[in-house]
Amino acid sequence: MSLRLERSPNLALRTRRPAVTVDGTHVPAEWGRVEVDLSPGTHQIEIAMHPTRRWGVGTVTVHARPGETVVLYYAAPYGFRHPGRIGTVPQAHAGAGLFYGGLAVCAVLFLTLFLLAVR
């Protein structure tokens, strides 16, 4: 099985390594492509942004057949409270609206304070 782990677009979250478990067993992983050997059968795959704090958790059940390659895509979220997304096609990052909305509010506040200070 092959995992494609996409970093979070949020720069503050990019320094974290993903936590990958297969059937409850930790699998060492880095961002990018990760190869995992699976025996034929049903397996529970869980990927999170942090091993103990459980940020950005995405879970999927995979049915592995002999000789078959399964490719899964995981997209880390923009923020801590959003789930990660995992599937057989490239996934969109969760929480974009809240992330960009927060940036827009900060920009408007900064611009307002700047204009008030210039007066």
Beta strands, then each sheet from edge to edge (+ up, - down):
strand 1: 2-6
strand 2: 19-22
strand 3: 25-27
strand 4: 32-35
strand 5: 41-48
strand 6: 58-64
strand 7: 71-75
strand 8: 85-87
sheet 1: 4+ 1- 7- 8+
sheet 2: 3+ 2- 5+ 6-
end
